[in-house]
Amino acid sequence: MNKFLKTLAAVCVAALTTIGFTACGGETSTDKVSLLGIDAASVGVLPDVEYYVAAEPAATTRANAVGLKFSGDLQQLYGSENGYPQAVIVAKNQLIDSNPAFLASFLEELEENENWLETASAETVMQAISSHLPDGTTPTFNAKNLTSEVIANCGIHFVYANDDRERVTSFLDEMAEVEPSMVGEVSEDFFCGELGTNATPSTVSVYAPDGAPALSLAKLMAEENTFSQISLSYNVVAADTIGARVSGDNPAADICILPVNAASKLLGSGSKYKMLGTVTNGNLYILSKDGENLTKDNLSVLAGKTVGVINLANVPGLTLKIILNKYGIPYETVS
């Protein structure tokens, strides 16, 4: 063996003490968490992935389908009392100015939704959501995955914008640290203050992405709440289309639920829409085959492992990165 080959062999052998590799030159760090973007169908079936991050109801659906167990709760690992502010509800400034009395009543109903979900039947909740989906659309929730436990896991809890300003701003700042391009700046005008008492006849369109955010409107959709002088229409749409409902010169949505980072990017100036409040507070979970309970004290067990994340580039991946940073656990994105 010539001098060059001996040197190369020595380097590869020495590297084994700190890295793993599929072949010399194809290295995977053993002191970092490897984050892999995946789709829902891949959860539990990839041979080299030890952990998965998924949102409810996909987490329960895939756990039941492939025999995975819940290992960690990103809401608890994040550490805030109410988890992190995952989705917010916004309204057009025109509606806020012309009909704040309606919005005040609407938000009171939204507050009651959390308790309503605890006693409503799965059939009632499913019907409320599916009846407002486009024809031919299959809802995220179904008879198998819409259980009381799954509903509880969705983090449905309404907090008024004035009361949640600091938490939302802090979470957006943390997101910006891990991926600046996925977050926009929010001004003071983005947060809706105290509502007035004006009442004007209006036609109001409400939009929400399918999944956990739609659950936050389930009571209102189920009861088809009537408000004085208001004609309401509810629309549940695919999550990847929700941004279009608040975009353009004449946006379709008068009221809309959006991921908090999307709301900041599209509406953060407060010039067209304002945030009325937070509606969901985290619904992300870590799954594994052995179901080892992951806490802040042992989360470093992920180092050297591959974690498959549904929607790695958006809230799920950003939130996991925030948590890893919080506990000083290095990570890298792999493909």
Salt bridges, closest charged atoms under 4 A:
GLU109 OE1 - LYS219 NZ 2.69
GLU112 OE1 - LYS219 NZ 3.77
GLU114 OE1 - HIS157 ND1 2.71
ASP164 OD1 - ARG167 NE 2.74
GLU174 OE2 - LYS326 NZ 3.90
GLU188 OE1 - ARG165 NH1 2.45
GLU223 OE1 - LYS219 NZ 2.96
GLU224 OE2 - HIS132 NE2 2.97
ASP254 OD1 - LYS92 NZ 3.61
